[in-house]
Amino acid sequence: MRRNLVISSAALAAVLLLAPSLAHATTTGGSLPWETPLQTLETSIKGPVAYGLALLGIVASGGMLIFGGEISEFTRRIMYIVLVAAVILGAASLMTTLFTTAALVG
């Protein structure tokens, strides 16, 4: 019984390895269905609107943290999260701008 299971497993492995027609992955052509939405999201994150929103977020959250007076700890933590997200978003836009210009010049 055990020997039949080993032989069956080996035969199945050999068929799967040696039958290229069963492979579903392709090496050329075709794109995955989620590539277009992800590229749209990437373009939106690196665009001028995102850069403006990041700048607005930095100013608003920084101003609230500096001049906010007595704000709760929860609100302060939310403002830190907004500030960090705005800095990261702004940095992505800035780096794209810098390296795109450098690639065109050099």
Backbone atoms as SQL, in Angstrom:
CREATE TABLE atoms (id INTEGER PRIMARY KEY, chain TEXT, resi INTEGER, resn TEXT, atom TEXT, x REAL, y REAL, z REAL);
INSERT INTO atoms VALUES
  (1, 'A', 1, 'MET', 'N', 0.831, -1.190, 0.000),
  (2, 'A', 1, 'MET', 'CA', 0.000, 0.000, 0.000),
  (3, 'A', 1, 'MET', 'C', 0.876, 1.254, 0.000),
  (4, 'A', 2, 'ARG', 'N', 1.882, 1.245, 0.852),
  (5, 'A', 2, 'ARG', 'CA', 2.762, 2.401, 0.952),
  (6, 'A', 2, 'ARG', 'C', 3.592, 2.568, -0.315),
  (7, 'A', 3, 'ARG', 'N', 3.996, 1.437, -0.898),
  (8, 'A', 3, 'ARG', 'CA', 4.793, 1.487, -2.118),
  (9, 'A', 3, 'ARG', 'C', 3.976, 2.064, -3.275),
  (10, 'A', 4, 'ASN', 'N', 2.700, 1.706, -3.351),
  (11, 'A', 4, 'ASN', 'CA', 1.827, 2.235, -4.392),
  (12, 'A', 4, 'ASN', 'C', 1.652, 3.754, -4.252),
  (13, 'A', 5, 'LEU', 'N', 1.583, 4.233, -3.026),
  (14, 'A', 5, 'LEU', 'CA', 1.446, 5.659, -2.786),
  (15, 'A', 5, 'LEU', 'C', 2.701, 6.412, -3.231),
  (16, 'A', 6, 'VAL', 'N', 3.866, 5.851, -2.967),
  (17, 'A', 6, 'VAL', 'CA', 5.132, 6.471, -3.370),
  (18, 'A', 6, 'VAL', 'C', 5.235, 6.507, -4.891),
  (19, 'A', 7, 'ILE', 'N', 4.863, 5.404, -5.535),
  (20, 'A', 7, 'ILE', 'CA', 4.927, 5.333, -6.997),
  (21, 'A', 7, 'ILE', 'C', 3.924, 6.312, -7.611),
  (22, 'A', 8, 'SER', 'N', 2.735, 6.388, -7.044),
  (23, 'A', 8, 'SER', 'CA', 1.719, 7.326, -7.546),
  (24, 'A', 8, 'SER', 'C', 2.181, 8.766, -7.388),
  (25, 'A', 9, 'SER', 'N', 2.775, 9.070, -6.246),
  (26, 'A', 9, 'SER', 'CA', 3.274, 10.431, -6.013),
  (27, 'A', 9, 'SER', 'C', 4.400, 10.773, -6.969),
  (28, 'A', 10, 'ALA', 'N', 5.302, 9.845, -7.209),
  (29, 'A', 10, 'ALA', 'CA', 6.407, 10.075, -8.133),
  (30, 'A', 10, 'ALA', 'C', 5.881, 10.252, -9.561),
  (31, 'A', 11, 'ALA', 'N', 4.906, 9.459, -9.951),
  (32, 'A', 11, 'ALA', 'CA', 4.333, 9.584, -11.295),
  (33, 'A', 11, 'ALA', 'C', 3.623, 10.927, -11.457),
  (34, 'A', 12, 'LEU', 'N', 2.900, 11.339, -10.452),
  (35, 'A', 12, 'LEU', 'CA', 2.220, 12.621, -10.513),
  (36, 'A', 12, 'LEU', 'C', 3.217, 13.781, -10.590),
  (37, 'A', 13, 'ALA', 'N', 4.277, 13.718, -9.802),
  (38, 'A', 13, 'ALA', 'CA', 5.309, 14.757, -9.841),
  (39, 'A', 13, 'ALA', 'C', 5.985, 14.803, -11.206),
  (40, 'A', 14, 'ALA', 'N', 6.258, 13.645, -11.787),
  (41, 'A', 14, 'ALA', 'CA', 6.892, 13.598, -13.107),
  (42, 'A', 14, 'ALA', 'C', 5.969, 14.201, -14.172),
  (43, 'A', 15, 'VAL', 'N', 4.681, 13.893, -14.106),
  (44, 'A', 15, 'VAL', 'CA', 3.741, 14.443, -15.082),
  (45, 'A', 15, 'VAL', 'C', 3.658, 15.959, -14.953),
  (46, 'A', 16, 'LEU', 'N', 3.595, 16.461, -13.729),
  (47, 'A', 16, 'LEU', 'CA', 3.496, 17.899, -13.520),
  (48, 'A', 16, 'LEU', 'C', 4.766, 18.635, -13.955),
  (49, 'A', 17, 'LEU', 'N', 5.905, 18.013, -13.752),
  (50, 'A', 17, 'LEU', 'CA', 7.166, 18.654, -14.130),
  (51, 'A', 17, 'LEU', 'C', 7.438, 18.579, -15.621),
  (52, 'A', 18, 'LEU', 'N', 6.995, 17.520, -16.250),
  (53, 'A', 18, 'LEU', 'CA', 7.333, 17.307, -17.650),
  (54, 'A', 18, 'LEU', 'C', 6.243, 17.736, -18.627),
  (55, 'A', 19, 'ALA', 'N', 5.117, 18.224, -18.135),
  (56, 'A', 19, 'ALA', 'CA', 4.028, 18.619, -19.020),
  (57, 'A', 19, 'ALA', 'C', 3.922, 20.143, -19.055),
  (58, 'A', 20, 'PRO', 'N', 4.616, 20.783, -19.987),
  (59, 'A', 20, 'PRO', 'CA', 4.579, 22.250, -20.031),
  (60, 'A', 20, 'PRO', 'C', 3.219, 22.809, -20.444),
  (61, 'A', 21, 'SER', 'N', 2.403, 21.996, -21.067),
  (62, 'A', 21, 'SER', 'CA', 1.091, 22.498, -21.487),
  (63, 'A', 21, 'SER', 'C', 0.176, 22.744, -20.294),
  (64, 'A', 22, 'LEU', 'N', 0.497, 22.182, -19.139),
  (65, 'A', 22, 'LEU', 'CA', -0.316, 22.393, -17.957),
  (66, 'A', 22, 'LEU', 'C', 0.044, 23.689, -17.229),
  (67, 'A', 23, 'ALA', 'N', 1.163, 24.284, -17.605),
  (68, 'A', 23, 'ALA', 'CA', 1.598, 25.507, -16.924),
  (69, 'A', 23, 'ALA', 'C', 0.693, 26.665, -17.315),
  (70, 'A', 24, 'HIS', 'N', 0.263, 27.429, -16.321),
  (71, 'A', 24, 'HIS', 'CA', -0.624, 28.557, -16.571),
  (72, 'A', 24, 'HIS', 'C', 0.130, 29.881, -16.635),
  (73, 'A', 25, 'ALA', 'N', 1.328, 29.915, -16.138),
  (74, 'A', 25, 'ALA', 'CA', 2.098, 31.156, -16.135),
  (75, 'A', 25, 'ALA', 'C', 2.785, 31.337, -17.487),
  (76, 'A', 26, 'THR', 'N', 2.824, 32.575, -17.942),
  (77, 'A', 26, 'THR', 'CA', 3.504, 32.872, -19.186),
  (78, 'A', 26, 'THR', 'C', 4.665, 33.801, -18.895),
  (79, 'A', 27, 'THR', 'N', 5.684, 33.725, -19.745),
  (80, 'A', 27, 'THR', 'CA', 6.854, 34.566, -19.520),
  (81, 'A', 27, 'THR', 'C', 6.798, 35.842, -20.334),
  (82, 'A', 28, 'THR', 'N', 6.011, 35.884, -21.374),
  (83, 'A', 28, 'THR', 'CA', 5.916, 37.082, -22.201),
  (84, 'A', 28, 'THR', 'C', 4.465, 37.427, -22.436),
  (85, 'A', 29, 'GLY', 'N', 4.229, 38.705, -22.719),
  (86, 'A', 29, 'GLY', 'CA', 2.886, 39.142, -23.068),
  (87, 'A', 29, 'GLY', 'C', 1.941, 39.125, -21.895),
  (88, 'A', 30, 'GLY', 'N', 0.781, 39.702, -22.083),
  (89, 'A', 30, 'GLY', 'CA', -0.259, 39.677, -21.062),
  (90, 'A', 30, 'GLY', 'C', 0.131, 40.457, -19.822),
  (91, 'A', 31, 'SER', 'N', -0.838, 41.072, -19.212),
  (92, 'A', 31, 'SER', 'CA', -0.581, 41.769, -17.956),
  (93, 'A', 31, 'SER', 'C', -1.578, 41.276, -16.925),
  (94, 'A', 32, 'LEU', 'N', -1.210, 41.427, -15.712),
  (95, 'A', 32, 'LEU', 'CA', -2.073, 40.995, -14.629),
  (96, 'A', 32, 'LEU', 'C', -3.205, 42.003, -14.454),
  (97, 'A', 33, 'PRO', 'N', -4.351, 41.554, -14.007),
  (98, 'A', 33, 'PRO', 'CA', -5.515, 42.450, -13.953),
  (99, 'A', 33, 'PRO', 'C', -5.366, 43.601, -12.959),
  (100, 'A', 34, 'TRP', 'N', -4.490, 43.480, -11.978),
  (101, 'A', 34, 'TRP', 'CA', -4.364, 44.536, -10.970),
  (102, 'A', 34, 'TRP', 'C', -3.227, 45.509, -11.268),
  (103, 'A', 35, 'GLU', 'N', -2.505, 45.322, -12.371),
  (104, 'A', 35, 'GLU', 'CA', -1.390, 46.218, -12.681),
  (105, 'A', 35, 'GLU', 'C', -1.862, 47.622, -13.050),
  (106, 'A', 36, 'THR', 'N', -2.918, 47.745, -13.822),
  (107, 'A', 36, 'THR', 'CA', -3.395, 49.065, -14.239),
  (108, 'A', 36, 'THR', 'C', -3.882, 49.897, -13.051),
  (109, 'A', 37, 'PRO', 'N', -4.712, 49.363, -12.148),
  (110, 'A', 37, 'PRO', 'CA', -5.105, 50.175, -10.988),
  (111, 'A', 37, 'PRO', 'C', -3.924, 50.556, -10.092),
  (112, 'A', 38, 'LEU', 'N', -2.951, 49.658, -9.950),
  (113, 'A', 38, 'LEU', 'CA', -1.791, 49.986, -9.127),
  (114, 'A', 38, 'LEU', 'C', -0.940, 51.076, -9.766),
  (115, 'A', 39, 'GLN', 'N', -0.801, 51.053, -11.092),
  (116, 'A', 39, 'GLN', 'CA', -0.058, 52.113, -11.767),
  (117, 'A', 39, 'GLN', 'C', -0.792, 53.440, -11.682),
  (118, 'A', 40, 'THR', 'N', -2.109, 53.418, -11.732),
  (119, 'A', 40, 'THR', 'CA', -2.894, 54.641, -11.567),
  (120, 'A', 40, 'THR', 'C', -2.696, 55.201, -10.160),
  (121, 'A', 41, 'LEU', 'N', -2.708, 54.329, -9.166),
  (122, 'A', 41, 'LEU', 'CA', -2.477, 54.760, -7.790),
  (123, 'A', 41, 'LEU', 'C', -1.072, 55.335, -7.623),
  (124, 'A', 42, 'GLU', 'N', -0.084, 54.692, -8.219),
  (125, 'A', 42, 'GLU', 'CA', 1.289, 55.189, -8.144),
  (126, 'A', 42, 'GLU', 'C', 1.414, 56.566, -8.787),
  (127, 'A', 43, 'THR', 'N', 0.777, 56.753, -9.934),
  (128, 'A', 43, 'THR', 'CA', 0.804, 58.053, -10.602),
  (129, 'A', 43, 'THR', 'C', 0.131, 59.113, -9.742),
  (130, 'A', 44, 'SER', 'N', -0.962, 58.748, -9.097),
  (131, 'A', 44, 'SER', 'CA', -1.658, 59.700, -8.235),
  (132, 'A', 44, 'SER', 'C', -0.829, 60.077, -7.019),
  (133, 'A', 45, 'ILE', 'N', -0.122, 59.104, -6.451),
  (134, 'A', 45, 'ILE', 'CA', 0.695, 59.364, -5.266),
  (135, 'A', 45, 'ILE', 'C', 1.874, 60.268, -5.593),
  (136, 'A', 46, 'LYS', 'N', 2.410, 60.152, -6.789),
  (137, 'A', 46, 'LYS', 'CA', 3.595, 60.920, -7.158),
  (138, 'A', 46, 'LYS', 'C', 3.271, 62.196, -7.920),
  (139, 'A', 47, 'GLY', 'N', 2.003, 62.524, -8.103),
  (140, 'A', 47, 'GLY', 'CA', 1.618, 63.676, -8.907),
  (141, 'A', 47, 'GLY', 'C', 1.625, 64.987, -8.134),
  (142, 'A', 48, 'PRO', 'N', 1.334, 66.090, -8.837),
  (143, 'A', 48, 'PRO', 'CA', 1.354, 67.414, -8.208),
  (144, 'A', 48, 'PRO', 'C', 0.230, 67.626, -7.188),
  (145, 'A', 49, 'VAL', 'N', -0.913, 66.986, -7.388),
  (146, 'A', 49, 'VAL', 'CA', -1.999, 67.122, -6.417),
  (147, 'A', 49, 'VAL', 'C', -1.599, 66.491, -5.089),
  (148, 'A', 50, 'ALA', 'N', -0.965, 65.326, -5.150),
  (149, 'A', 50, 'ALA', 'CA', -0.504, 64.671, -3.929),
  (150, 'A', 50, 'ALA', 'C', 0.562, 65.510, -3.227),
  (151, 'A', 51, 'TYR', 'N', 1.412, 66.152, -4.009),
  (152, 'A', 51, 'TYR', 'CA', 2.438, 67.005, -3.424),
  (153, 'A', 51, 'TYR', 'C', 1.785, 68.188, -2.708),
  (154, 'A', 52, 'GLY', 'N', 0.779, 68.795, -3.308),
  (155, 'A', 52, 'GLY', 'CA', 0.065, 69.897, -2.673),
  (156, 'A', 52, 'GLY', 'C', -0.662, 69.464, -1.409),
  (157, 'A', 53, 'LEU', 'N', -1.305, 68.284, -1.455),
  (158, 'A', 53, 'LEU', 'CA', -1.988, 67.778, -0.270),
  (159, 'A', 53, 'LEU', 'C', -1.000, 67.452, 0.844),
  (160, 'A', 54, 'ALA', 'N', 0.179, 66.934, 0.469),
  (161, 'A', 54, 'ALA', 'CA', 1.197, 66.639, 1.472),
  (162, 'A', 54, 'ALA', 'C', 1.681, 67.920, 2.135),
  (163, 'A', 55, 'LEU', 'N', 1.884, 68.958, 1.342),
  (164, 'A', 55, 'LEU', 'CA', 2.313, 70.237, 1.891),
  (165, 'A', 55, 'LEU', 'C', 1.243, 70.817, 2.814),
  (166, 'A', 56, 'LEU', 'N', -0.006, 70.738, 2.405),
  (167, 'A', 56, 'LEU', 'CA', -1.105, 71.206, 3.238),
  (168, 'A', 56, 'LEU', 'C', -1.195, 70.403, 4.544),
  (169, 'A', 57, 'GLY', 'N', -1.006, 69.091, 4.451),
  (170, 'A', 57, 'GLY', 'CA', -1.040, 68.239, 5.642),
  (171, 'A', 57, 'GLY', 'C', 0.086, 68.557, 6.607),
  (172, 'A', 58, 'ILE', 'N', 1.276, 68.839, 6.082),
  (173, 'A', 58, 'ILE', 'CA', 2.409, 69.188, 6.939),
  (174, 'A', 58, 'ILE', 'C', 2.125, 70.500, 7.664),
  (175, 'A', 59, 'VAL', 'N', 1.640, 71.489, 6.932),
  (176, 'A', 59, 'VAL', 'CA', 1.362, 72.794, 7.540),
  (177, 'A', 59, 'VAL', 'C', 0.243, 72.677, 8.580),
  (178, 'A', 60, 'ALA', 'N', -0.831, 71.992, 8.234),
  (179, 'A', 60, 'ALA', 'CA', -1.975, 71.893, 9.145),
  (180, 'A', 60, 'ALA', 'C', -1.634, 71.098, 10.409),
  (181, 'A', 61, 'SER', 'N', -1.030, 69.938, 10.255),
  (182, 'A', 61, 'SER', 'CA', -0.731, 69.130, 11.439),
  (183, 'A', 61, 'SER', 'C', 0.396, 69.752, 12.262),
  (184, 'A', 62, 'GLY', 'N', 1.391, 70.329, 11.593),
  (185, 'A', 62, 'GLY', 'CA', 2.460, 71.000, 12.332),
  (186, 'A', 62, 'GLY', 'C', 1.936, 72.197, 13.095),
  (187, 'A', 63, 'GLY', 'N', 1.072, 73.001, 12.458),
  (188, 'A', 63, 'GLY', 'CA', 0.483, 74.145, 13.147),
  (189, 'A', 63, 'GLY', 'C', -0.365, 73.729, 14.325),
  (190, 'A', 64, 'MET', 'N', -1.116, 72.651, 14.167),
  (191, 'A', 64, 'MET', 'CA', -1.948, 72.198, 15.277),
  (192, 'A', 64, 'MET', 'C', -1.101, 71.678, 16.425),
  (193, 'A', 65, 'LEU', 'N', 0.004, 70.990, 16.106),
  (194, 'A', 65, 'LEU', 'CA', 0.873, 70.491, 17.170),
  (195, 'A', 65, 'LEU', 'C', 1.598, 71.636, 17.875),
  (196, 'A', 66, 'ILE', 'N', 1.974, 72.667, 17.122),
  (197, 'A', 66, 'ILE', 'CA', 2.709, 73.777, 17.723),
  (198, 'A', 66, 'ILE', 'C', 1.767, 74.720, 18.469),
  (199, 'A', 67, 'PHE', 'N', 0.681, 75.127, 17.825),
  (200, 'A', 67, 'PHE', 'CA', -0.207, 76.131, 18.392),
  (201, 'A', 67, 'PHE', 'C', -1.523, 75.556, 18.915),
  (202, 'A', 68, 'GLY', 'N', -1.610, 74.258, 19.059),
  (203, 'A', 68, 'GLY', 'CA', -2.870, 73.627, 19.439),
  (204, 'A', 68, 'GLY', 'C', -3.270, 73.822, 20.880),
  (205, 'A', 69, 'GLY', 'N', -2.351, 74.195, 21.726),
  (206, 'A', 69, 'GLY', 'CA', -2.687, 74.379, 23.136),
  (207, 'A', 69, 'GLY', 'C', -2.981, 73.047, 23.795),
  (208, 'A', 70, 'GLU', 'N', -4.091, 73.004, 24.501),
  (209, 'A', 70, 'GLU', 'CA', -4.463, 71.799, 25.233),
  (210, 'A', 70, 'GLU', 'C', -5.282, 70.870, 24.339),
  (211, 'A', 71, 'ILE', 'N', -4.604, 69.946, 23.670),
  (212, 'A', 71, 'ILE', 'CA', -5.307, 68.933, 22.886),
  (213, 'A', 71, 'ILE', 'C', -5.077, 67.588, 23.552),
  (214, 'A', 72, 'SER', 'N', -5.995, 66.684, 23.342),
  (215, 'A', 72, 'SER', 'CA', -5.899, 65.387, 23.997),
  (216, 'A', 72, 'SER', 'C', -4.758, 64.563, 23.401),
  (217, 'A', 73, 'GLU', 'N', -4.379, 63.548, 24.127),
  (218, 'A', 73, 'GLU', 'CA', -3.294, 62.678, 23.667),
  (219, 'A', 73, 'GLU', 'C', -3.687, 61.952, 22.383),
  (220, 'A', 74, 'PHE', 'N', -4.947, 61.564, 22.268),
  (221, 'A', 74, 'PHE', 'CA', -5.422, 60.891, 21.064),
  (222, 'A', 74, 'PHE', 'C', -5.305, 61.810, 19.846),
  (223, 'A', 75, 'THR', 'N', -5.740, 63.056, 20.002),
  (224, 'A', 75, 'THR', 'CA', -5.657, 64.018, 18.897),
  (225, 'A', 75, 'THR', 'C', -4.209, 64.277, 18.519),
  (226, 'A', 76, 'ARG', 'N', -3.348, 64.377, 19.511),
  (227, 'A', 76, 'ARG', 'CA', -1.926, 64.591, 19.247),
  (228, 'A', 76, 'ARG', 'C', -1.338, 63.422, 18.451),
  (229, 'A', 77, 'ARG', 'N', -1.713, 62.202, 18.805),
  (230, 'A', 77, 'ARG', 'CA', -1.201, 61.032, 18.073),
  (231, 'A', 77, 'ARG', 'C', -1.719, 61.005, 16.634),
  (232, 'A', 78, 'ILE', 'N', -2.976, 61.374, 16.452),
  (233, 'A', 78, 'ILE', 'CA', -3.532, 61.448, 15.094),
  (234, 'A', 78, 'ILE', 'C', -2.774, 62.482, 14.272),
  (235, 'A', 79, 'MET', 'N', -2.454, 63.617, 14.880),
  (236, 'A', 79, 'MET', 'CA', -1.709, 64.662, 14.168),
  (237, 'A', 79, 'MET', 'C', -0.307, 64.182, 13.802),
  (238, 'A', 80, 'TYR', 'N', 0.325, 63.393, 14.671),
  (239, 'A', 80, 'TYR', 'CA', 1.623, 62.811, 14.339),
  (240, 'A', 80, 'TYR', 'C', 1.519, 61.861, 13.147),
  (241, 'A', 81, 'ILE', 'N', 0.455, 61.066, 13.124),
  (242, 'A', 81, 'ILE', 'CA', 0.252, 60.141, 12.011),
  (243, 'A', 81, 'ILE', 'C', 0.046, 60.913, 10.715),
  (244, 'A', 82, 'VAL', 'N', -0.764, 61.970, 10.759),
  (245, 'A', 82, 'VAL', 'CA', -0.990, 62.797, 9.569),
  (246, 'A', 82, 'VAL', 'C', 0.313, 63.448, 9.125),
  (247, 'A', 83, 'LEU', 'N', 1.090, 63.943, 10.082),
  (248, 'A', 83, 'LEU', 'CA', 2.358, 64.589, 9.754),
  (249, 'A', 83, 'LEU', 'C', 3.331, 63.617, 9.089),
  (250, 'A', 84, 'VAL', 'N', 3.459, 62.430, 9.634),
  (251, 'A', 84, 'VAL', 'CA', 4.368, 61.437, 9.063),
  (252, 'A', 84, 'VAL', 'C', 3.894, 60.999, 7.678),
  (253, 'A', 85, 'ALA', 'N', 2.585, 60.774, 7.520),
  (254, 'A', 85, 'ALA', 'CA', 2.062, 60.385, 6.210),
  (255, 'A', 85, 'ALA', 'C', 2.287, 61.485, 5.182),
  (256, 'A', 86, 'ALA', 'N', 2.099, 62.737, 5.589),
  (257, 'A', 86, 'ALA', 'CA', 2.312, 63.849, 4.667),
  (258, 'A', 86, 'ALA', 'C', 3.783, 63.975, 4.286),
  (259, 'A', 87, 'VAL', 'N', 4.673, 63.772, 5.236),
  (260, 'A', 87, 'VAL', 'CA', 6.107, 63.842, 4.929),
  (261, 'A', 87, 'VAL', 'C', 6.507, 62.720, 3.970),
  (262, 'A', 88, 'ILE', 'N', 5.998, 61.520, 4.202),
  (263, 'A', 88, 'ILE', 'CA', 6.323, 60.397, 3.313),
  (264, 'A', 88, 'ILE', 'C', 5.767, 60.645, 1.917),
  (265, 'A', 89, 'LEU', 'N', 4.537, 61.117, 1.836),
  (266, 'A', 89, 'LEU', 'CA', 3.921, 61.401, 0.542),
  (267, 'A', 89, 'LEU', 'C', 4.672, 62.512, -0.183),
  (268, 'A', 90, 'GLY', 'N', 5.038, 63.547, 0.535),
  (269, 'A', 90, 'GLY', 'CA', 5.803, 64.638, -0.058),
  (270, 'A', 90, 'GLY', 'C', 7.188, 64.189, -0.492),
  (271, 'A', 91, 'ALA', 'N', 7.809, 63.319, 0.290),
  (272, 'A', 91, 'ALA', 'CA', 9.131, 62.821, -0.067),
  (273, 'A', 91, 'ALA', 'C', 9.066, 61.970, -1.336),
  (274, 'A', 92, 'ALA', 'N', 8.021, 61.184, -1.484),
  (275, 'A', 92, 'ALA', 'CA', 7.876, 60.374, -2.705),
  (276, 'A', 92, 'ALA', 'C', 7.743, 61.267, -3.923),
  (277, 'A', 93, 'SER', 'N', 6.943, 62.323, -3.806),
  (278, 'A', 93, 'SER', 'CA', 6.786, 63.257, -4.922),
  (279, 'A', 93, 'SER', 'C', 8.084, 63.991, -5.210),
  (280, 'A', 94, 'LEU', 'N', 8.771, 64.418, -4.158),
  (281, 'A', 94, 'LEU', 'CA', 10.017, 65.153, -4.324),
  (282, 'A', 94, 'LEU', 'C', 11.098, 64.282, -4.957),
  (283, 'A', 95, 'MET', 'N', 11.229, 63.061, -4.504),
  (284, 'A', 95, 'MET', 'CA', 12.255, 62.168, -5.048),
  (285, 'A', 95, 'MET', 'C', 11.969, 61.823, -6.510),
  (286, 'A', 96, 'THR', 'N', 10.701, 61.643, -6.849),
  (287, 'A', 96, 'THR', 'CA', 10.355, 61.387, -8.237),
  (288, 'A', 96, 'THR', 'C', 10.731, 62.579, -9.109),
  (289, 'A', 97, 'THR', 'N', 10.440, 63.769, -8.618),
  (290, 'A', 97, 'THR', 'CA', 10.788, 64.976, -9.362),
  (291, 'A', 97, 'THR', 'C', 12.291, 65.112, -9.521),
  (292, 'A', 98, 'LEU', 'N', 13.027, 64.899, -8.445),
  (293, 'A', 98, 'LEU', 'CA', 14.485, 65.050, -8.494),
  (294, 'A', 98, 'LEU', 'C', 15.136, 64.023, -9.411),
  (295, 'A', 99, 'PHE', 'N', 14.758, 62.770, -9.259),
  (296, 'A', 99, 'PHE', 'CA', 15.420, 61.730, -10.036),
  (297, 'A', 99, 'PHE', 'C', 14.963, 61.708, -11.492),
  (298, 'A', 100, 'THR', 'N', 13.759, 62.155, -11.773),
  (299, 'A', 100, 'THR', 'CA', 13.331, 62.258, -13.165),
  (300, 'A', 100, 'THR', 'C', 14.120, 63.340, -13.861),
  (301, 'A', 101, 'THR', 'N', 14.332, 64.472, -13.197),
  (302, 'A', 101, 'THR', 'CA', 15.131, 65.557, -13.757),
  (303, 'A', 101, 'THR', 'C', 16.577, 65.134, -13.937),
  (304, 'A', 102, 'ALA', 'N', 17.120, 64.437, -12.943),
  (305, 'A', 102, 'ALA', 'CA', 18.510, 63.979, -13.023),
  (306, 'A', 102, 'ALA', 'C', 18.675, 62.970, -14.145),
  (307, 'A', 103, 'ALA', 'N', 17.674, 62.122, -14.347),
  (308, 'A', 103, 'ALA', 'CA', 17.778, 61.136, -15.425),
  (309, 'A', 103, 'ALA', 'C', 17.726, 61.798, -16.786),
  (310, 'A', 104, 'LEU', 'N', 16.941, 62.869, -16.912),
  (311, 'A', 104, 'LEU', 'CA', 16.855, 63.563, -18.200),
  (312, 'A', 104, 'LEU', 'C', 18.119, 64.376, -18.484),
  (313, 'A', 105, 'VAL', 'N', 18.732, 64.942, -17.451),
  (314, 'A', 105, 'VAL', 'CA', 19.930, 65.773, -17.627),
  (315, 'A', 105, 'VAL', 'C', 21.136, 64.894, -17.915),
  (316, 'A', 106, 'GLY', 'N', 21.328, 63.858, -17.120),
  (317, 'A', 106, 'GLY', 'CA', 22.548, 63.049, -17.216),
  (318, 'A', 106, 'GLY', 'C', 22.342, 61.917, -18.120);
